[in-house]
Amino acid sequence: MTLRELSAYSRLSLRTLQRHVAGLTRWRLPHYRVGGKILVRRSEFDGWLEQWRRDALELQLRVGPTRLRRSATVPS
């Protein structure tokens, strides 16, 4: 599927997907370039997304939930 189709399927923005394809994030999205188009297999995307979720959960458990979120209050 194209990135535009993947965007509709995943509800991620096209820009976010482009950043993952370009390797500008921690989790590079597996893709193929065919005739100038970037294509992604749905099964590979689903696996990539599941791995992303596992990695994010592991990071949260290691670091702790309070260090990942920004505080809404101003420290005194």
DAMOGI-V75452 format. One line per field, one symbol per residue. ss: DSSP state (2 for helix, 1 for strand, 0 for the rest). phi: phi as a letter, one per 40 degrees, with the letter a starting at -180 (. if undefined). A space follows every 50 residues. Layout:
ss = ???
phi = ???
This chain:
ss = 01222222220002222222220000000001110011100222222222 22222222222220222200000000
phi = .cccccccccgccdccccccccgcbcbcccabbbfgbcbbcdcccccccc cdccccccccccchccccccccbccc
